[in-house]
Amino acid sequence: MTETVLERLIDLLERAGRHGSPDQAPAAAVLWPDPENEFQGIMARVGAAVPLVTLGPYGAGARAGPGIWIRCVLAGTAPGFDTSDGRPLLVYLPGCTREQIRDIAGGPDELRPLADLQFRGIVWLQRNGKEWTARSLLGGASGLDLDIAKDGATRDAMLRAFPRLLDEPVSELRRHGELTAQFFNELLAPDHERLLLLWLNDPVGTESGTDPVQWSAFRDTCANTYGFDPEDDGPVTGARLLGERKGHWGKVWAVFSDVPQRYPEIPGRLRAAQPEGMVPDPPDSWPVVNEQSEDNLRQVLEGLGQLTAAEAGAKIKELDAVHGERRTWVWARLGMAPLARALEHLRDLADRCAVPLGGLSGEEIAAAYASDGWRTDRAAMEAIAAVEPGPDGDTVGVAVRALYEGWLDAAARALQGAFAKELRASAKDDYPAGTCVMFIDGLRFDVATMVVEELGDTARSEVGWRFAAIPTVTPTAKPAVSPVADLLYAGPKLSPAASQGGVALTIEGLRKVLDGAGWQVLGDGGWGDSSGRGWIEGGDIDTQGHNLPMKLPHRVRGEARQIAEQIHELLAWGWKRVVVVTDHGWLHLPGGLPKVELPINTAELRKGRCARIPENAKVDHLTLPWRWDPSVRIAVAPGIACYEAGKVYEHGGISPQECVTPHLVVESSVGLTPVGAARIGSVGWTGMRCRIEAEGPDGAMVDIRMKPADSASSVTAQPKALVGGKCSLVVPDDRLEGQAAVVVVIDDQGTVLAQRHTTIGGGED
């Protein structure tokens, strides 16, 4: 289903509240300051999708109240709120600024009960530290990245049309190009086809919102063009004419089917208006026809668990021949044909599972998986993601398991057999200056390809592969892909240590080793000195896989998008390349991976798919040397089996999915800065005024930006020319004091010739 503005906004909000690394506690709340009250008109729609409260006078129905009441909501003592699902509470703060939230002593009295939430929660701001505005949310690169005209008339029209805009598909808005005042005004003053659809969607509201003269003209148009009177015939009759699509009604249907999300009540009208008897004509007009077809498809899919993989694959192809057409119906775009949409991916999965993963040696198997085998995993995940968790999710899960389980198991056993004969040595990478290594926990190969898709043409990406360390668990495999792996020693359990005979390496311990070796450990929004070497951690894939396994397929695309955005930020900051590494992949199988027994006395430490074995213990399963001490044996569960029951998501064993990990190198697609074209000598601050000494060609200008390559991130009124090798710039927004920024020298084409990092208001650099 096409993502709407509202859905994209909800995705941004949910990601803002999600903690990004294992050592961070989840945010208690997400604070949304809105100084100009630009978002008040959409809060009812947002609150229907996420847990939301508004700071203001108490109103139970509106879910609004003073600060002390909001604290009760957070504590779980306010009636009518269920905060048990783990999602952070969204606290909307109309009329409040970021600075007022921070100013505990001098801020407004109504904000004081919420002061601690800036530390226990997240203040949702733009990446430049400013509050969101409607324009920045819709048009900013870290928002929806729409092309919105920058004149005042467009801003006013956009704010008026914002509630109507929520149901517009983002892809359609991007395809439209520049959005001007005329576009937004047309949303509010539609042509007669759209006005007719708006009336069918909400008869009372549309009539009451139309002045009498316009309403009279609208009735005349309906009578003369459509043979229909809204007042005399009513919405059910109108819906029947819409569904029959005869004459001019065909154009009305075309307008409806182009963006059906605008008219959420029309499916119900068509359901009530469907003619009695046999299958009505045309069948794709009527939601009941689609619903009956979904029910029939559901019954057949639920029975696939009794078939062999070959029989299930043949049945999937038969079903796709019958139901595939429904993916072109309007109901599929409205999310009302999820099983038909899943069938497309099930058909792909059936075709791929019919071909075993090739290769005899570990190298050959890994190469086959990295070349094409990951597409099988992608098809399985996309089939599951096509439906919501619940009854339909269970139905698709039965089909995925019937097709996929045997292929998964055979591939795992093939790689286990290859590893029993020979193990490949660990790869060692040399990272030149200007490289930032980004670690993502649990970045499976198929998800890494989504990251590349999200990066698009804005960066040059090259995906290689590496074998993960054994066993494929984070304590072992994360340190192994770090740039300081050679500085570590064998430790207790499944962890290395920072010193001979030392304690198990923690996250903080690894960061200390990195720092001691000259690596910058980035985090908390800082991007470091891009002329050196950096290490940054991100992603939430593995945490979600363990905690919410059946929701993981629905969330990996969002995770890939967030990783890509972080890569863009790093490149924009000035890093020459970003190398994305990971510790392991994972297995995911609806219904749970099969269980196998391992006697408890044969394991010093047991995980889901592996165990550390005592020196003299005898086990029937494959054992392999531990990455950090080859004398220590690691037992591996056979095939895709687990030592624990009920695991839909797990890792630690040997399979292409767990062991063949992506190694992604990303460089900016923007041309290289001309060498020697400019040089920045010194950067000094007096208050919010910055004095720069620099050299550059004739016409060179100086600017201060949050992101060096993005002119829209400038924090000055406008760039200034170098005069006698000097320039003075003022940052007018004192709320940016202390923020990291970049001084850039640009030529008359806007190309960045030189750049230097600085801290706004921060004295001599």
MARDREN-618158 format. One line per 10 residues: number of its first residue (from 1); for each residue x negated, y negated, z of C-alpha. Coordinates in steps of 0.001 Angstrom, whole numbers, plus 500000, padded with zeros to 6 digits. Example, Ala and Ser with C-alpha at 12.3 -4.5 7.8 and 13.67 -1.06 7.14 Angstrom:
<pts>
1	487700,504500,507800 | 486330,501060,507140
</pts>
This chain:
<pts>
1	500000,500000,500000 | 498738,496492,499110 | 497426,494610,502146 | 499439,491496,502979 | 498232,488288,504596 | 499812,489370,507881 | 498153,492786,507773 | 494760,491225,507065 | 495238,488777,509930 | 496126,491619,512306
11	493025,493512,511173 | 490831,490485,511962 | 492412,490118,515402 | 492029,493790,516283 | 488400,493817,515184 | 487713,490703,517257 | 488838,492555,520368 | 486967,495755,519659 | 483648,496121,521490 | 480754,496648,519149
21	478212,498778,521003 | 478201,501544,523623 | 476825,499317,526387 | 479583,496719,526119 | 482857,496969,528019 | 486053,496532,525983 | 487402,492976,525914 | 490155,492348,528466 | 491786,489790,526167 | 491336,487850,522960
31	491837,484100,523476 | 493110,482225,520420 | 492754,478444,520842 | 494806,476358,518398 | 494144,472632,518979 | 496524,471404,516266 | 499290,474014,516832 | 498931,475146,513230 | 499754,478789,513978 | 502837,478428,516177
41	505172,479181,513296 | 503723,482664,512748 | 503362,483847,516351 | 506644,485779,516343 | 505425,487878,513402 | 501962,488374,514919 | 503490,489353,518271 | 505511,492086,516594 | 502275,493792,515545 | 499881,493258,518483
51	500282,492711,522250 | 500698,488935,522426 | 501470,486328,525066 | 501579,482549,524689 | 500443,480038,527283 | 503338,477694,528024 | 506652,477447,529852 | 507990,480795,530995 | 510284,482573,528570 | 510663,486343,528831
61	512150,486718,525381 | 509423,484614,523820 | 506696,486392,525799 | 505375,483060,527008 | 504417,481827,530430 | 501870,480027,532592 | 498361,481257,533249 | 499184,483082,536479 | 501918,485059,534695 | 499449,486004,531943
71	497115,487334,534647 | 499975,489530,535870 | 500430,490851,532343 | 496731,491741,532224 | 496981,493437,535622 | 499949,495512,534451 | 502339,494042,537045 | 504525,491947,534711 | 507728,493766,533648 | 508266,494512,529983
81	504619,494910,528969 | 502846,498164,528249 | 499080,497693,528200 | 498216,501388,528416 | 497197,501828,524755 | 493804,500211,525378 | 494264,497321,522950 | 493175,493940,524340 | 495904,491378,524970 | 496048,488477,522507
91	496474,485222,524436 | 497616,482396,522156 | 496646,478941,523467 | 498554,476242,521540 | 497100,472759,521846 | 493910,474056,523513 | 490336,473656,522327 | 487305,475845,522780 | 485715,473157,524922 | 488708,473054,527272
101	488436,476814,527799 | 484763,476450,528700 | 485247,473442,530976 | 486416,475310,534074 | 486278,472286,536373 | 487435,469527,534063 | 489785,471375,531715 | 493599,471296,531850 | 495144,472723,535014 | 497190,475261,533061
111	494012,476851,531684 | 492222,477337,534994 | 493845,480681,535927 | 492466,482049,532644 | 488930,480697,533022 | 487346,484090,533719 | 488754,485547,530497 | 486094,483748,528469 | 483618,486107,530187 | 485771,489258,530420
121	487283,488762,526990 | 486612,487216,523592 | 487328,483674,522445 | 488362,484124,518817 | 486445,481531,516825 | 484941,481085,513395 | 481365,482250,512974 | 480205,478625,513154 | 481685,478372,516655 | 484655,476199,515660
131	488320,476955,516285 | 490234,478547,513461 | 492419,476314,511318 | 494962,477531,508798 | 492626,476502,505987 | 489565,478236,507453 | 491526,481403,508216 | 493032,481634,504749 | 490147,480171,502751 | 487006,480896,504787
141	484555,483639,503842 | 484984,485275,507250 | 488777,484962,506957 | 490788,485939,503886 | 488428,484173,501433 | 491235,482743,499286 | 490555,479890,496857 | 492496,476977,498374 | 492376,473429,497038 | 490848,471020,499534
151	493175,468011,499134 | 495523,466794,501856 | 498699,467575,499914 | 497652,471228,499653 | 496942,471382,503396 | 500387,470020,504239 | 502144,472354,501807 | 500105,475324,503048 | 501146,474689,506657 | 504816,474457,505674
161	504604,477666,503659 | 502445,479636,506128 | 505320,481784,507529 | 506456,482652,503987 | 502845,483365,502979 | 502476,486213,505513 | 504212,488734,503241 | 502164,487886,500160 | 499638,490561,499077 | 496076,489282,499476
171	495032,490789,496143 | 497815,488865,494351 | 496766,485601,495969 | 493151,486161,494925 | 494242,487036,491409 | 496180,483764,491231 | 492976,481731,491513 | 493043,478297,493135 | 496066,477828,495398 | 497354,474263,495196
181	500187,472292,496766 | 502369,473266,493809 | 501859,476974,494537 | 502791,476628,498214 | 505772,474401,497427 | 507079,476960,494941 | 507073,479530,497731 | 509513,477288,499579 | 511519,476104,496543 | 511776,479182,494309
191	513301,479601,490833 | 516807,481043,490552 | 515644,484682,490261 | 513694,484422,493498 | 516454,482388,495146 | 518884,485174,494277 | 516530,487719,495830 | 516075,485559,498924 | 519845,485394,499250 | 520181,489172,498895
201	517468,489531,501546 | 519061,487030,503987 | 522470,485720,502827 | 523279,483620,505900 | 519825,482130,506339 | 519407,481279,502651 | 522788,479570,502332 | 522323,477579,505545 | 518842,476488,504408 | 520042,475250,501013
211	521714,471859,500667 | 525332,471877,499349 | 524449,470478,495929 | 521751,473120,495352 | 524061,475840,496642 | 526826,474843,494247 | 524359,474873,491348 | 523086,478280,492467 | 526656,479701,492453 | 527203,478354,488944
221	523963,479971,487744 | 524950,483306,489272 | 528379,483173,487620 | 527147,482120,484179 | 523945,484182,484006 | 524544,487208,486201 | 528329,487610,486156 | 528384,487462,489930 | 529529,485082,492697 | 527524,485260,495953
231	530456,484118,498122 | 533230,486162,496496 | 531327,489367,495651 | 528902,489609,498593 | 525409,491086,498997 | 526314,494782,498579 | 527819,494120,495150 | 524771,492012,494294 | 522464,494835,495365 | 524343,497322,493166
241	523916,495011,490159 | 520241,494579,491015 | 519741,498344,491139 | 521538,498916,487834 | 519174,496352,486213 | 521457,495533,483267 | 521073,492371,481227 | 519541,489442,483129 | 519425,491564,486284 | 516454,493354,484723
251	514351,490198,485128 | 515509,489834,488735 | 514387,493418,489386 | 511013,492680,487770 | 510525,489712,490121 | 511493,491897,493094 | 509216,494769,492132 | 506294,492413,491518 | 506035,491449,495212 | 508657,493480,497118
261	507076,492683,500499 | 508733,489265,500318 | 512181,490825,500630 | 512116,493368,503467 | 515922,493662,503786 | 516654,494458,500140 | 515871,498207,500433 | 518637,498447,503036 | 521046,496600,500733 | 520248,499005,497886
271	520712,501959,500208 | 524214,500734,501033 | 525014,499990,497382 | 523867,503248,495751 | 526559,504695,493444 | 528072,508006,494478 | 527662,511228,492504 | 524660,512746,490771 | 521225,511120,490573 | 521963,507465,489711
281	520402,505698,486745 | 517729,504439,486852 | 516607,506724,489706 | 513676,504561,490828 | 516021,501719,491841 | 517492,503567,494778 | 515578,504211,498006 | 517764,507207,498875 | 516519,509056,495789 | 512942,508446,496900
291	513717,509502,500490 | 515289,512764,499374 | 512257,513490,497213 | 509952,512792,500180 | 511965,515251,502293 | 511656,517944,499622 | 507923,517354,499304 | 507484,517460,503080 | 509084,520912,503314 | 506754,522381,500696
301	503607,520809,502162 | 504428,522163,505611 | 504337,525684,504189 | 500859,525437,502646 | 499245,526687,505842 | 500465,530196,504993 | 498644,530208,501621 | 495058,530801,500572 | 493047,527780,499464 | 493464,528778,495796
311	497220,529234,496192 | 497520,525924,498047 | 495555,524161,495309 | 497837,525544,492593 | 500925,524474,494538 | 499514,520944,495007 | 499116,520599,491243 | 502721,521708,490696 | 503967,519202,493246 | 501938,516378,491725
321	503498,517024,488327 | 506934,516496,489913 | 506266,513729,492423 | 503330,511840,490907 | 505622,509437,489033 | 506979,508134,492329 | 503619,506495,493023 | 504568,503934,490338 | 507929,503175,491967 | 508426,500047,494030
331	509006,502206,497112 | 505415,503423,497025 | 504170,499808,497173 | 506398,499288,500206 | 504880,502276,501977 | 508087,504294,501635 | 506532,507143,499623 | 503507,508055,501757 | 503605,511764,500927 | 503661,511039,497195
341	500657,508752,497673 | 498857,511364,499773 | 499529,513896,497012 | 497195,512000,494683 | 494313,512523,497114 | 495381,516099,497850 | 495219,516835,494131 | 491674,515415,494041 | 490775,517416,497166 | 492143,520627,495635
351	490038,520159,492492 | 486866,519465,494476 | 487326,522258,496998 | 487632,524736,494137 | 483910,524151,493370 | 481411,525243,496078 | 478657,522819,497033 | 475628,523755,494952 | 472026,524410,495941 | 469955,527141,497592
361	467291,525237,499530 | 468042,522545,502058 | 466745,519920,499637 | 468995,521150,496832 | 472077,521296,499038 | 471397,517823,500404 | 470850,516402,496916 | 474115,517949,495688 | 475989,516536,498666 | 474498,513039,498313
371	475210,513063,494571 | 478820,514212,494536 | 479730,516471,497473 | 480639,513559,499753 | 483577,512837,497448 | 485302,515919,498825 | 485142,514453,502330 | 486362,511123,500959 | 489385,512781,499344 | 490302,514521,502617
381	490039,511296,504612 | 492042,509304,502061 | 494804,511922,502015 | 495131,511658,505794 | 494939,507848,505701 | 497782,507675,503169 | 500295,508484,505941 | 500703,507265,509497 | 499787,509531,512427 | 502846,511459,513533
391	505131,513899,511690 | 503936,512922,508209 | 500345,512938,509431 | 500821,516478,510726 | 502322,517525,507391 | 499407,516174,505363 | 497036,517644,507939 | 498393,521122,507210 | 497721,520623,503490 | 494228,519197,504042
401	493277,522097,506303 | 494572,524683,503822 | 492441,523210,501012 | 489387,521972,502895 | 488505,524334,505750 | 486970,527089,503631 | 484909,524636,501558 | 483600,522936,504690 | 482659,526208,506340 | 480900,527592,503260
411	478826,524417,502856 | 477839,524467,506531 | 476783,528131,506407 | 474760,527511,503243 | 472783,524690,504892 | 472340,526744,508072 | 470930,529585,506007 | 468509,527220,504289 | 467387,525694,507600 | 466809,529172,509052
421	464134,529666,506396 | 462527,526238,506306 | 462995,522807,507874 | 462082,519592,506104 | 459693,517251,507928 | 461125,513980,509243 | 460900,511053,506825 | 458815,508070,507886 | 459712,504640,506566 | 457465,501612,506321
431	459373,498386,506911 | 457708,495239,505516 | 458167,491785,507014 | 461557,490292,506290 | 463374,493584,506975 | 466221,493962,509429 | 467064,497570,510321 | 470759,497966,511107 | 471710,501065,513116 | 475293,502330,512776
441	476341,505223,515011 | 478033,507987,513001 | 477871,506448,509518 | 478788,509481,507423 | 477785,509462,503766 | 481306,508905,502407 | 481810,505899,504698 | 478456,504458,503583 | 479770,504462,500013 | 482700,502360,501249
451	480177,499853,502637 | 478592,499628,499184 | 482036,499049,497645 | 482762,496279,500147 | 479426,494620,499352 | 480348,494587,495669 | 478223,492504,493319 | 477143,490112,496054 | 474159,492310,496940 | 471871,494912,495395
461	472429,498212,497163 | 470531,501478,496905 | 471763,504560,498756 | 469289,507321,499529 | 469529,510155,502023 | 467651,511562,504982 | 468040,514687,507083 | 469208,513873,510596 | 467185,515019,513590 | 468152,518301,515264
471	470518,518449,517026 | 472769,515880,515368 | 473739,514080,518572 | 473049,510443,519393 | 470553,510902,522284 | 468278,512907,519973 | 468933,511412,516565 | 469242,507666,517211 | 465684,507253,518554 | 464469,509417,515668
481	465630,506865,513057 | 464293,503896,515004 | 461076,502222,513797 | 459370,503252,517067 | 460024,506995,516888 | 456273,507669,516854 | 455933,505937,520238 | 458352,508272,522038 | 457860,511570,523899 | 459913,514634,524724
491	462296,513975,527593 | 464956,515793,529607 | 468200,517269,528245 | 468550,516125,524605 | 466828,512732,524919 | 463272,511605,524279 | 461429,509443,526808 | 459432,506241,526612 | 456486,507848,528407 | 455024,511297,528932
501	457236,513080,531494 | 459523,510027,531743 | 463259,509785,532252 | 465788,510116,529443 | 465660,507159,527077 | 468602,504784,527480 | 469862,502174,525027 | 468125,499490,527037 | 464970,501607,527199 | 464868,501944,523423
511	465281,498195,523054 | 462330,497601,525384 | 460133,499900,523296 | 461214,498076,520143 | 460456,494714,521717 | 457057,495905,522869 | 456242,497019,519335 | 456999,493574,517935 | 460555,494213,516762 | 463202,491572,517421
521	466286,493146,519000 | 469208,491120,517659 | 472627,490743,519191 | 475090,488333,520791 | 475490,486493,517484 | 471768,485683,517027 | 470100,486599,513755 | 466448,486165,514746 | 463410,485055,512770 | 463903,486442,509288
531	460212,486267,508490 | 459542,489113,510945 | 461198,492478,511568 | 464534,492979,513280 | 466673,495746,514796 | 470431,495366,515226 | 473143,497809,516255 | 476747,497790,515118 | 479749,499829,514130 | 482296,501724,516174
541	482795,504848,514073 | 481570,507500,516503 | 483436,506026,519484 | 486692,505977,517543 | 486085,509483,516228 | 485773,510910,519735 | 488558,508814,521299 | 491101,508565,518457 | 490235,511330,515977 | 493532,511334,514063
551	493387,507556,513612 | 489797,507563,512371 | 490709,508073,508675 | 492886,504947,508869 | 490091,502870,510379 | 486942,503763,508445 | 487694,501285,505652 | 487939,498484,508210 | 484678,499656,509779 | 482997,499639,506358
561	484269,496122,505726 | 482915,494912,509060 | 479497,496475,508402 | 479380,494824,504979 | 480273,491457,506485 | 477460,491792,509019 | 475013,492657,506217 | 476137,489531,504350 | 475522,487443,507457 | 472010,488806,507858
571	471129,488203,504216 | 472624,484722,504337 | 470499,483997,507396 | 467392,484676,505364 | 466485,488347,505847 | 465035,489669,502591 | 466526,493115,503034 | 468773,495025,505394 | 468119,498753,505808 | 471108,500603,507240
581	470272,503808,509135 | 472343,506221,511195 | 471861,509094,513589 | 474344,511669,512294 | 477533,512281,510380 | 480454,514382,511591 | 483077,516985,510808 | 486767,516085,510788 | 489461,518741,510352 | 493179,518327,511159
591	494382,520982,513548 | 490956,521320,515129 | 487690,523056,514301 | 487632,526788,515095 | 486213,527809,518488 | 483371,530265,519058 | 482052,531557,522375 | 478599,530929,523822 | 477941,532643,527177 | 477561,529942,529812
601	474347,531455,531219 | 472578,531107,527863 | 472687,527304,527759 | 470884,524656,529801 | 473057,522009,528198 | 476007,522564,525883 | 477650,520090,523527 | 480501,520566,521076 | 478431,522172,518303 | 475024,522755,519838
611	473294,523816,523050 | 469806,523603,524543 | 468693,527186,525255 | 466464,528321,528157 | 463095,529726,527174 | 463918,533446,527555 | 467659,533405,526778 | 468971,535567,523950 | 471736,534262,521705 | 473334,535600,518553
621	473588,532176,516901 | 471027,530368,514793 | 468424,528531,516882 | 466247,525697,515590 | 463409,523635,517127 | 464317,520417,518929 | 463198,517215,517202 | 461229,515974,520218 | 459677,519285,521330 | 459541,522169,518822
631	459035,524654,521647 | 462571,523925,522875 | 465300,525876,521070 | 468662,524463,520039 | 471511,526908,519394 | 473810,525905,516543 | 477467,526989,516293 | 478025,529040,513106 | 479778,527423,510156 | 482048,524618,511334
641	482855,526284,514665 | 482711,524539,518044 | 481834,525742,521521 | 484867,523794,522760 | 488467,524176,521607 | 490682,521508,520073 | 487993,519357,518469 | 489346,517535,515405 | 486189,515384,515281 | 482739,516641,516307
651	479048,516620,515475 | 475845,518139,516793 | 475634,521120,514468 | 474262,521875,511027 | 476371,520957,507998 | 475916,518575,505065 | 478413,516205,506693 | 476396,516019,509931 | 472841,516335,508610 | 472674,514541,505255
661	472748,510926,506366 | 472755,507776,504199 | 469764,505465,504020 | 471097,502217,502588 | 468787,499419,501417 | 470522,496116,500657 | 468980,492981,499180 | 470653,489738,498186 | 471656,489479,494535 | 470919,485733,494663
671	467749,484776,492810 | 464539,484388,494782 | 463558,480969,496089 | 460938,479346,493825 | 457569,479867,495490 | 455920,476633,496572 | 458806,474493,495330 | 459286,472894,498774 | 457961,473019,502315 | 459418,471965,505673
681	456792,470412,507922 | 458561,469610,511198 | 462051,469580,512646 | 462804,467543,515774 | 465978,466620,517650 | 467027,463571,519629 | 470461,464391,520937 | 472511,465426,517908 | 470240,463636,515422 | 467724,465777,513550
691	464555,464315,512039 | 462907,466380,509319 | 459587,466029,507556 | 459401,468011,504336 | 458016,468150,500805 | 460065,468831,497710 | 460562,467944,494036 | 462249,464747,492866 | 465919,464768,493805 | 465483,467266,496637
701	468089,467043,499412 | 468121,468235,503030 | 471080,469832,504830 | 471776,471683,508094 | 473881,474819,507779 | 475079,477743,509849 | 474249,480032,506897 | 471452,478855,504589 | 472937,480001,501275 | 476501,478827,502053
711	477061,475112,501430 | 480496,475397,503064 | 478797,476155,506398 | 477147,472706,506527 | 477451,470960,509909 | 476544,467487,508600 | 478698,464927,506837 | 476694,465469,503633 | 473140,466349,502542 | 470599,463528,502384
721	467714,462888,500029 | 464114,463057,501134 | 462614,459558,501204 | 458867,459439,501628 | 458896,463032,502802 | 461320,462256,505640 | 465017,462607,506342 | 467362,462062,509305 | 470663,463935,509697 | 473389,463736,512362
731	475563,466670,513455 | 478817,464888,514388 | 480392,467791,516303 | 478702,467888,519710 | 480476,471174,520462 | 477855,472799,518236 | 475022,471833,520568 | 472920,474901,521353 | 474125,476804,518273 | 471590,478438,515938
741	471409,476798,512524 | 469130,476427,509500 | 467538,473326,507990 | 467404,473735,504200 | 465808,471842,501337 | 467865,472162,498137 | 467362,471031,494561 | 469924,469204,492401 | 471523,472547,491463 | 472053,473514,495094
751	469322,476177,495088 | 467679,476630,498477 | 463961,475862,498071 | 462888,476112,501717 | 464525,476808,505049 | 463688,476786,508743 | 465688,478039,511718 | 466505,475592,514473 | 468771,475092,517471 | 471216,472199,517158
761	470225,469501,519653 | 467351,471728,520704 | 464311,469433,520699 | 461140,470099,518734 | 461275,473341,516717
</pts>
